[in-house]
C-alpha cells in the first residue's frame, strides 16, 4: 500500500472511530440523564407517599387484600413504575405488578439499602421482580410501624421500580435511536467531508514524493551504466528529479538525491575506467609474456631432446624437466589471465552457432587421448540412447565452449590416478529451467571436499586438500573460473556433485536450440 493510501485510510478510520466514540458518549450521557431523572422523580414520589402515609405496614395488616388496590392507586399516575412493599430481608409483601410472584420472593437487599440510605446518590440500579434478568432504576424508603418511639428500627421498605421508555430495550435501542437523529447524521456528514478534504490535502502533499519515487525508480532500473559518461568529472545526464528547486523538504530531498546520484555516477565512471585499464593491462601483459615463455619452453625441450641419450646428463635432464613443467604452468597461467580479462570485457560478444554438443565432445576426447593414455586413464564418451531422436543442440561459441569442456577434462586428468575412468556425455532433457542440453564430465578420482564445492569456481581459490596425483601440485584457481564465466556468457548453469575418494560429476546446462 502506498503512503498516500495509508494516510487517507488512517484519516478515514480516525474520523470513523471519532464519530462512533461521540455517538457512544452521547448514548451513555443520555442514558445517565434518563436514569438520574427517573431516580429523582421516583425518590420524590416515595418521599411524598411516606410523608402522607406514615403507617403503610399497619395499613397492610388492617386492610388485607384492599391494601394492594391502595398501592395501585398510588402509582396510577406514575407510568412505567411498579410499587412493592418489602420486609427487612427484601421479601416482597405486597405488589402492584400484574405478574404473580411466588411466596417468599426476594429482591437483593443491597441496592434497597443503598437507595434508602441517607447518602445522596445519582441513581441506583436494582432488581425488577417481574424481570430478574434486568437491572432497572429503583427508589426505596424505610418504613416503620406507628409508634411513639422515635428511634424504632426499620420494619420494612417501600420499593419503587422505574422502567424508562427509552431504555426499555437496552442500550442498543438507545444507540439506534440516537443514530437516527438528524444531528448524528450531520456529524457523520461533517466527518466525511473532513475526511475528503484531508485526503485531498494528503494527495497534494505526497504528489511530489510520488514523482520523486518514480524518478529514482527509473534511475534504479536503468542502472549506473546508462548514467556513466566517458568523462568522470563531466556533468553527466540530467536525472530530471521533480521539485529540485523548491525550498520545502521535498525540494531538499530531491537535491540531496540528485547530488548523491551524481557522486555515484562519477565514482562508477572512474571504476569502469580503472577496470578497463586493469583488463587491458592484464591482456597486454599476457600477450607480452606469452612469447618469451614459448621461447623458453622450446629451448628447454631442445635441451631435453639433446641430452636424451647421455647418461651423464640425467641430473641436468631432471632440472630441465622441473624448469619445463614450471614454464608450462606459467604459460597456462598467463593464458588463463588473458582469457579472463578478455571474457570480462563488457563489450565481449559471443560468436554463437547451433552445434550438436556430442560432436564437440568427440573433439575434446581426441585432444586429450594421448595424455590420458600416458597417465593410464581411460577417457571416453558415453553414448546417449536418445541422441538420435533428440540431439543435444545448443547455440554456443564453439571455441569458448570447447575451452570450458577442455578445462573440466584437464582438471579431471590432474586429479585422477592411474586406472581411473573419465566419462563425457551430452544429452537433451527437460530440467528446472525448461528444455535444456547438458554436458557431463564425471570421474572416479580423488573427489572434492564438501567445504570446497561452494568456492570451486571462485577465482584464485585453491583447496588446501586438493593435490593433483599427476603433478603433485594444486590448481591455480583460474581454469574452473573460466568455465564459470563461459557458461554465464551462454546463459547456462553449473552443477557439481562430489565425494572425497569416489570422484566428481560436473554438469553444464544450456538452453536448448
Residue pairs with C-beta under 8 A, 6 or more apart in sequence:
1 9
2 210
3 206
3 209
4 202
4 203
4 206
4 210
7 199
7 202
7 206
8 198
8 199
8 202
8 203
11 195
11 198
11 199
11 202
12 195
12 199
15 191
15 192
15 194
15 195
16 191
18 191
19 187
19 188
19 191
22 187
23 175
23 178
23 179
23 184
23 187
24 175
26 178
26 184
27 171
27 174
27 175
27 178
30 166
30 174
30 178
31 167
31 171
31 174
32 122
32 123
34 164
34 166
34 167
35 122
35 123
35 125
35 137
35 164
35 167
36 122
36 123
38 123
38 137
38 162
38 164
39 121
39 122
39 123
39 124
39 137
39 139
39 162
41 162
42 81
42 137
42 138
42 139
42 160
42 162
43 115
43 139
45 78
45 81
45 139
45 160
46 139
46 140
46 141
46 158
46 160
47 141
49 56
49 74
49 141
49 158
50 56
50 141
50 143
50 158
53 59
54 146
55 145
55 146
56 85
56 143
56 156
56 158
57 85
57 143
57 144
57 145
57 155
57 156
58 145
58 146
59 67
59 70
60 67
60 85
60 93
60 94
63 70
67 94
68 94
68 95
68 96
71 83
71 85
71 94
71 95
71 96
72 83
72 96
74 83
74 96
75 81
75 82
75 83
75 96
75 160
80 162
80 163
80 164
80 165
80 168
81 160
81 161
81 162
81 163
82 95
82 96
82 97
82 128
82 129
82 130
82 160
82 161
82 163
83 95
83 96
83 158
83 159
83 160
83 161
84 92
84 93
84 94
84 95
84 96
84 97
84 107
84 129
84 158
84 159
84 160
84 161
85 92
85 93
85 94
85 95
85 143
85 156
85 157
85 158
85 159
86 92
86 93
86 107
86 112
86 140
86 156
86 157
86 158
86 159
87 93
87 155
87 156
87 157
88 109
88 154
88 155
88 156
88 157
89 106
89 109
90 106
90 107
90 108
90 109
90 112
91 104
91 105
91 106
92 101
92 105
92 106
92 107
92 129
93 156
95 101
95 129
97 129
97 130
98 130
99 129
99 130
101 129
105 129
107 126
107 127
107 129
107 159
108 126
108 127
111 124
111 125
111 126
111 127
111 138
111 140
112 126
112 138
112 140
112 157
112 159
113 140
114 121
114 124
115 121
115 124
115 126
115 138
115 139
115 140
116 140
116 141
116 142
116 157
123 137
124 137
124 138
124 139
124 140
125 135
125 136
125 137
125 138
126 135
126 136
126 138
126 161
127 135
127 136
127 138
128 134
128 135
128 136
128 161
128 163
129 161
136 161
136 162
136 163
137 161
137 162
137 164
138 159
138 160
138 161
138 162
139 159
139 160
139 162
140 157
140 158
140 159
140 160
141 157
141 158
142 154
142 156
142 157
143 154
143 155
143 156
143 157
143 158
144 152
144 153
144 154
144 155
145 152
145 155
166 173
166 174
166 177
167 173
167 174
178 184
208 242
208 243
208 246
208 250
208 254
209 250
211 242
211 243
212 241
212 242
212 243
212 250
212 253
212 254
212 257
215 239
215 240
215 241
215 242
216 241
216 257
219 227
219 239
219 261
224 264
224 265
224 268
225 268
225 272
226 237
227 236
227 237
227 239
227 261
227 264
227 265
227 268
228 236
228 265
228 268
228 269
228 272
229 236
229 237
229 265
229 269
230 269
231 269
232 266
232 267
232 269
232 270
232 273
233 266
236 262
236 265
236 266
239 257
239 258
239 261
239 262
241 254
241 257
241 258
242 254
243 250
243 251
243 254
244 251
244 254
244 255
244 258
245 251
246 252
246 254
276 345
278 341
279 341
279 342
279 344
279 345
280 341
282 337
282 338
282 340
282 341
283 338
283 341
283 342
285 334
285 337
286 334
286 335
286 337
286 338
286 341
287 338
289 330
289 334
290 331
290 334
290 335
290 338
293 327
293 330
293 331
293 334
294 331
296 327
297 324
297 327
297 328
297 331
300 320
300 323
300 324
300 327
301 324
303 316
303 320
304 317
304 320
304 321
304 324
307 313
307 316
307 317
307 320
308 317
325 471
329 473
329 476
332 476
333 476
333 478
336 476
336 478
336 479
336 482
337 478
339 403
339 482
340 459
340 478
340 481
340 482
340 485
342 348
343 400
343 482
343 485
343 486
343 489
344 485
348 489
350 396
350 397
350 400
350 489
350 490
351 397
351 398
351 399
352 395
352 396
352 397
352 490
353 395
353 396
353 397
353 398
354 393
354 394
354 395
354 513
355 393
355 394
355 395
355 396
355 398
355 401
356 391
356 392
356 393
356 426
357 392
357 393
357 394
357 396
357 401
357 426
357 437
357 439
358 381
358 384
358 387
358 391
358 392
358 426
360 396
360 398
360 401
360 402
360 405
360 426
361 381
361 405
361 424
361 425
361 426
361 439
362 381
363 402
364 402
364 405
364 406
364 409
364 424
365 379
365 380
365 381
365 409
365 424
367 406
368 379
368 406
368 409
368 410
368 413
369 379
371 413
372 378
372 379
372 413
372 422
375 413
375 416
375 418
375 470
376 418
376 419
377 413
377 416
377 417
377 418
377 419
377 420
377 421
377 422
378 420
378 421
378 422
379 409
379 413
379 422
379 424
380 421
380 422
380 423
380 424
381 423
381 424
381 425
382 423
382 424
382 425
384 392
384 425
384 426
384 427
386 427
386 428
387 426
387 427
387 428
390 427
390 428
391 428
392 426
392 427
392 428
392 437
392 438
392 439
392 512
393 428
393 437
393 512
393 513
394 437
394 490
394 510
394 511
394 512
394 513
395 490
395 511
395 513
396 490
396 510
397 486
397 489
397 490
400 486
400 489
400 490
401 486
401 490
403 482
403 486
404 482
404 483
404 486
404 487
404 508
405 424
405 439
405 441
405 508
407 479
407 480
407 482
407 483
408 441
408 480
408 483
408 506
408 508
409 422
409 424
409 441
410 479
411 475
411 479
411 480
412 422
412 441
412 443
412 445
412 504
413 422
413 470
414 468
414 469
414 470
414 471
414 475
415 443
415 445
415 446
415 466
415 468
415 469
415 504
416 422
416 443
416 444
416 445
416 446
416 469
416 470
417 445
417 446
417 469
420 443
420 444
420 445
421 443
421 444
422 441
422 442
422 443
423 440
423 441
423 442
423 443
424 439
424 440
424 441
425 439
425 440
425 442
426 437
426 438
426 439
426 440
427 437
427 438
427 440
428 435
428 436
428 437
428 438
428 512
429 436
429 438
430 436
431 438
431 509
433 493
433 509
433 511
434 511
434 512
435 511
435 512
436 509
436 510
436 511
436 512
437 509
437 510
437 511
437 512
437 513
438 507
438 508
438 509
438 510
439 507
439 508
440 505
440 506
440 507
440 508
441 505
441 506
441 507
442 503
442 504
442 505
442 506
443 503
443 504
444 502
444 503
445 469
445 503
445 504
446 466
446 469
446 500
446 501
447 498
447 499
447 500
447 501
447 502
447 503
447 504
448 456
448 463
448 466
448 496
448 498
448 500
448 504
449 463
449 465
449 466
449 500
452 461
452 463
452 465
452 466
453 496
453 498
455 461
456 480
456 496
457 480
457 481
457 483
457 484
457 494
458 477
458 481
459 477
459 478
459 481
460 476
460 477
460 478
460 481
461 477
462 474
462 475
462 476
462 477
463 474
463 475
464 474
466 474
466 475
467 473
467 474
468 474
468 475
483 494
483 508
484 494
487 493
487 494
487 508
487 510
490 510
491 510
491 511
492 508
492 509
492 510
492 511
493 508
493 509
494 506
494 507
494 508
494 509
495 506
495 507
495 509
496 504
496 505
496 506
496 507
497 504
497 505
498 504
498 505
